[in-house]
Structures are given as C-alpha cells and as structure tokens.
Amino acid sequence: MAGSVKALDIQGHRGARGLAPENTLAGFARALAIGVTTLEMDCAVTRDDVVVVSHDRSLDPDLVRGPDGQWLTGAGPLIRDLTYEKLQRYDVGRINPASAYAKRWPEQQPLDGVRIPKLADVFSLVRKSGNNEVRFNIETKISPLAPAETVAPEVFACLLLAAIRAAGMADRTSIQSFDWRTLAAVQAKAPAIPTVYLTTVSGFMDNIQADRSASPWTAGHHVSRHGGSIPRMVKIAGGAVWSPYYGDLVPAAVHEARVLGLKIVPWTVNEPGDMRRLIEWGVDGIISDRPDILRRVGAEMDVVLPPATPVTL
C-alpha cells in the first residue's frame, strides 16, 4: 500500500516541539526550514483581546521565565489577565531543566529572549518565507471546565476569525479544538473554514465521555446517539476533519471516517513505527513534534514531500 500514497499532510506540532521552543517564531521557522504542509499551533486571548500563540491558559512554570529571568515557581498568571504588552515581559525560549517536561525533549534547542508571539506575527513570518502553500491548523485553548479562564467560546471564535481574515489567510487555515463549542461558532460565522474535531478517550483525558449521559466538551452531541461512533458524531456536528489521539485509532475507524467523507489527522505521533503504521492505514495527515522524522518516513513510503522554505527571524 505504501507505493500508492501520493500525499500526506505533514503537520509540525507547535512548530517543531522536539527541536525548537514550542509555539514560538523560532519553532515555526524551524518547521518551515524542515518542510511541512501545515503549521499546527495553539492560541489564547490576552486581556486586551490580542490573539496570541500559546498552549496554556496560564503561564507554565516548565516553560516560562519571569521579567527577572527566573523560572516561575508555580502556575503563572492567566493569559486572559495580562495585556499583550505585559505578556512580552516573559521568556519562553527554554524548558526548565529541573522539570520532568525537559526530559521529554532532550533535543530541543534552547534560546533566550523568546516571546509569546501574536498569531499575526506567525502569518507575517510565513509571508516572509515566501511559502504560499503552507497551511495553519489553529487550536482554541479553551475549556468548559474553566469558563472564567478564557473569553467565551463565541467571542474566542470571533477574535480568532478576525485575526485570520486580517492576514488574508482564511483560505489556508483550519480551526481545531477539544471544546467543540468554538467549532460550532466557527461553522456558524465562517462556514468555508474547515473545522477539526479533536478527540481522545485515553486515561489522561477523555472529551467524549461515552460512559456519562453528557460531555461538556462536545457542544450537546453525545456518542450514544450515534451508535457509539465518534466519526459519525464528528460528521453530524459539522466537522471536516477528525483528529483523534493516535493511540485511540484503529483501521476500522479510519475506514468509517473515510466513508463518511472525513479527513483523518491523528495526533501526536513521534515514533517512526507508529508513523509507518498510520500511513499504511491511509490517514490524511499526521501531527508530529518531529516533522523531520515524519518526512524521512514519508520519503521511504513514496509520500510527496512539501518544500523546505528557510526564513530568518
């Protein structure tokens, strides 16, 4: 089957988290230099309604040094409580070497003086690179379990869409979330932008909650009303792409999603053996912290690779 593969959406997770500081301009530049189809990233909203690129609703002590240059000693302030100007006082170019998180990414190149960027800055970087094809897969970092920590779903969707449209990138963007309320808002306000439904039923997180009568994550949908089928629920909800945790995925689910007309882009896949298996199953794309490894595996399996477009910061 490998010889029949023609295309694979190679998505650099948070840029290229395994190699460069995550969700930073340096990380996205590294991904562009490697050559990816899509830059995957997360976004948050500041106190003054600036859409910024960050995985966490609050500043993470594993990643963030304060204005004094010292590591935060506990959970930092909410991004929603900081203006963009105040957010720029924090450095996110290194992982705290004393953290367990640092052991996961021994090959990440540390940098100093790295700031949380605006989403607009990422778009500008890509324009500077001359890459007119790379796409953006942007996750809304919002939780129904912590409504006070972010703007409301509809407001989040409106601010994100405004930033995307201001950059003229609507035709190159998809929007993803574990919290499907923002996806419903995007579908209502910008039906041409593909929505990507993130799912996991694993022990570390379960946004489907099949064993309960309802899930706060799925915008009123429940898998029990769809014969237990997550792909069917995603399709009914209006999704264009199903993005499951790769460890939850089985060939039958890939086939079902394909029949339903969904694209399948599992996350987050870093081992070559897992990459090969998923490509053989026929997924449309793979999100990886190591897009360099994914490219090598893809080349071995006759995947058409995207061009590398190095860019200076």
C-alpha positions in Angstrom: 0.0 0.0 0.0 2.9 2.4 0.7 3.6 2.8 -3.0 0.1 4.1 -3.6 0.5 7.0 -1.2 0.6 10.3 -3.0 0.1 13.0 -0.3 0.4 13.3 3.4 -0.4 16.4 5.5 2.8 16.8 7.5 1.9 18.9 10.4 4.6 20.4 12.7 3.1 20.2 16.2 3.6 23.6 17.9 6.1 24.3 15.2 8.6 21.5 15.8 8.4 21.0 19.6 11.0 18.2 19.6 13.6 20.5 18.1 12.8 24.2 18.9 10.8 26.2 21.6 7.2 25.4 21.1 4.6 27.8 19.7 7.3 30.4 19.0 8.5 32.1 15.9 11.8 30.2 16.2 9.8 27.0 16.3 7.7 27.8 13.3 10.8 28.9 11.4 12.4 25.5 12.2 9.3 23.7 10.9 9.4 25.8 7.7 13.1 25.0 7.2 12.4 21.3 7.6 9.5 21.5 5.2 5.9 20.9 6.4 2.5 21.0 4.9 0.9 22.6 7.9 2.0 24.6 11.0 0.0 23.3 13.9 -0.4 25.7 16.9 -2.5 26.8 19.8 -3.9 30.1 20.6 -5.1 32.2 23.6 -6.6 35.7 24.0 -5.0 38.4 26.2 -6.7 40.9 28.4 -6.7 43.4 25.5 -8.1 40.9 23.1 -5.0 40.1 21.2 -4.8 36.5 19.8 -1.5 35.0 20.8 0.1 31.6 20.3 0.2 29.6 23.5 -0.7 26.1 24.5 -1.7 27.0 28.1 -4.4 29.3 29.5 -1.9 30.3 32.2 1.9 30.7 32.0 3.5 27.3 32.5 6.4 27.2 35.0 8.0 24.4 33.0 8.4 26.9 30.1 8.3 30.4 31.4 10.9 32.7 33.0 9.7 36.0 34.5 10.9 39.5 33.9 13.6 38.8 36.5 15.0 35.9 34.4 14.0 33.3 37.0 11.7 30.4 36.4 8.2 30.8 37.6 7.8 28.8 40.8 4.1 27.9 40.3 1.3 28.4 37.9 1.7 31.8 36.4 -0.9 34.4 35.7 -3.7 33.7 33.2 -3.0 35.0 29.7 -6.5 36.4 29.8 -5.4 38.6 32.8 -2.3 40.0 31.0 -2.2 42.6 28.3 -0.1 41.8 25.3 2.5 44.3 26.4 2.8 42.7 29.9 2.9 39.2 28.3 6.0 40.3 26.4 8.0 40.5 29.6 8.1 36.7 29.9 10.7 34.5 28.1 9.5 31.1 26.7 12.7 30.1 24.9 13.8 27.3 27.2 12.4 24.4 29.2 13.1 24.4 32.9 15.9 21.8 33.1 14.7 20.7 36.5 11.3 19.7 35.2 10.0 16.3 34.0 9.0 18.1 30.8 12.6 18.8 30.0 13.4 15.0 29.9 10.8 14.5 27.2 12.6 16.9 24.8 16.3 16.5 25.1 16.9 17.6 21.5 15.1 20.9 21.8 17.5 23.7 21.1 17.1 26.3 23.9 17.1 30.0 23.2 16.9 33.2 25.2 14.8 36.3 24.6 11.9 34.4 23.0 8.5 35.9 23.5 4.9 34.5 23.1 4.0 35.8 19.6 0.8 37.2 18.2 -0.9 35.0 15.7 -0.4 37.9 13.3 3.4 37.5 13.7 3.2 33.9 12.6 1.4 34.9 9.5 4.0 37.6 8.8 6.8 35.1 9.3 5.3 32.8 6.7 4.8 35.6 4.2 8.5 36.5 4.8 9.5 32.9 4.0 7.8 33.1 0.6 5.9 29.9 1.3 2.5 30.4 -0.3 1.2 26.9 0.3 1.8 26.0 3.9 -1.4 25.8 5.9 -2.3 26.7 9.5 -4.1 24.4 11.9 -5.0 26.6 14.9 -6.4 25.2 18.2 -8.5 27.2 20.5 -7.3 26.6 24.0 -10.5 26.8 25.9 -12.1 24.5 28.5 -15.8 24.2 29.5 -14.4 23.2 32.9 -12.7 26.6 33.4 -15.0 29.2 31.9 -13.5 32.1 33.9 -10.0 31.5 32.5 -10.8 32.5 28.9 -13.1 34.5 26.8 -16.4 32.8 26.0 -16.5 30.4 23.0 -18.3 32.7 20.6 -16.0 35.7 21.5 -12.9 33.4 21.1 -14.2 32.4 17.6 -14.9 35.9 16.6 -11.4 37.2 17.7 -9.6 34.3 16.0 -11.5 34.7 12.8 -10.8 38.4 12.7 -7.1 37.8 13.1 -7.2 35.2 10.3 -9.1 37.4 8.0 -7.0 40.5 8.7 -4.0 38.5 7.5 -5.8 37.2 4.4 -5.2 33.6 5.5 -8.8 32.3 5.7 -8.3 30.0 2.7 -5.2 28.4 4.3 -6.5 27.9 7.8 -8.4 25.2 9.7 -9.5 25.6 13.3 -9.4 22.8 15.8 -10.5 22.2 19.4 -11.3 19.6 22.0 -14.0 22.0 23.1 -16.5 21.8 20.3 -18.4 24.9 21.3 -15.8 27.1 19.5 -16.0 24.8 16.4 -19.8 25.3 16.3 -19.3 29.1 16.5 -16.7 29.0 13.6 -19.1 26.9 11.5 -21.8 29.5 12.0 -19.6 32.5 11.3 -17.2 31.2 8.7 -18.6 28.0 7.1 -15.8 27.9 4.5 -13.1 27.4 7.1 -12.7 23.7 7.8 -13.2 22.6 11.4 -11.1 19.9 13.0 -12.6 17.9 15.8 -10.0 16.8 18.4 -10.9 13.7 20.4 -9.3 11.4 23.0 -10.7 8.7 25.1 -7.5 7.9 26.9 -6.8 7.9 30.6 -5.0 11.3 30.5 -8.1 13.0 29.0 -11.5 12.0 27.7 -13.6 14.6 26.0 -16.1 12.1 24.6 -17.2 10.7 27.9 -19.2 7.8 26.5 -19.8 6.4 29.9 -21.7 9.5 31.0 -25.0 10.9 29.9 -23.4 14.0 28.5 -20.0 15.6 27.9 -19.3 19.3 28.5 -16.8 19.2 25.7 -18.9 18.2 22.7 -21.4 21.0 22.3 -24.5 19.0 23.1 -23.6 16.0 21.0 -23.1 12.5 22.6 -21.7 9.4 21.1 -24.5 7.3 22.4 -26.9 9.0 19.9 -24.6 8.0 17.0 -24.3 4.3 17.6 -21.2 4.7 19.6 -19.4 6.1 16.6 -17.1 9.0 17.1 -16.6 9.6 13.4 -20.3 9.7 12.9 -20.7 12.2 15.7 -18.0 14.4 14.2 -19.7 14.3 10.8 -23.1 15.2 12.3 -21.5 18.1 14.3 -20.2 19.6 11.0 -16.6 18.6 11.1 -14.4 18.4 8.0 -11.5 16.6 9.8 -11.4 14.1 12.6 -8.2 14.4 14.7 -8.0 11.6 17.3 -5.3 10.7 19.6 -3.2 8.3 17.6 -3.4 5.6 20.3 -7.2 5.5 20.1 -7.2 4.9 16.3 -7.9 1.5 14.7 -8.2 0.7 11.0 -12.0 0.2 11.1 -12.4 3.8 12.4 -10.2 5.1 9.6 -12.3 3.3 7.1 -15.6 4.5 8.7 -14.3 8.1 8.7 -13.3 7.8 5.0 -16.7 6.5 4.1 -18.3 9.5 5.9 -16.1 11.9 3.9 -14.0 13.0 6.8 -10.3 13.5 6.7 -8.3 11.8 9.4 -5.3 13.5 11.1 -4.1 11.8 14.3 -2.0 13.5 17.0 0.8 13.5 18.3 3.0 10.9 16.5 6.7 10.9 17.1 7.9 7.3 16.6 8.8 6.0 13.1 6.9 2.7 13.6 3.7 4.5 14.5 4.1 6.9 11.6 4.5 4.0 9.1 1.5 2.1 10.5 -0.8 5.1 10.3 0.3 6.0 6.7 -0.4 2.3 5.8 -3.8 2.7 7.3 -4.5 5.6 5.0 -4.7 8.6 7.3 -4.7 12.0 5.5 -2.1 13.6 7.8 -0.1 13.3 10.9 0.7 15.8 13.6 4.2 15.4 15.0 6.7 17.1 17.3 9.4 15.7 14.9 8.4 16.7 11.4 12.0 15.9 10.3 11.4 12.2 11.2 8.0 12.2 9.6 9.5 13.5 6.4 12.1 10.7 6.4 9.4 8.1 6.9 7.3 9.7 4.3 10.1 9.6 1.8 10.6 5.9 2.4 6.8 5.4 1.6 6.6 7.5 -1.6 4.9 10.4 0.0 5.2 13.7 -1.9 7.1 16.0 0.4 6.4 19.7 0.8 9.3 22.1 0.0 11.6 23.5 2.7 11.4 27.3 3.0 14.1 28.6 5.4 13.4 32.0 6.9 15.4 34.3 9.2 13.7 35.9 12.2 
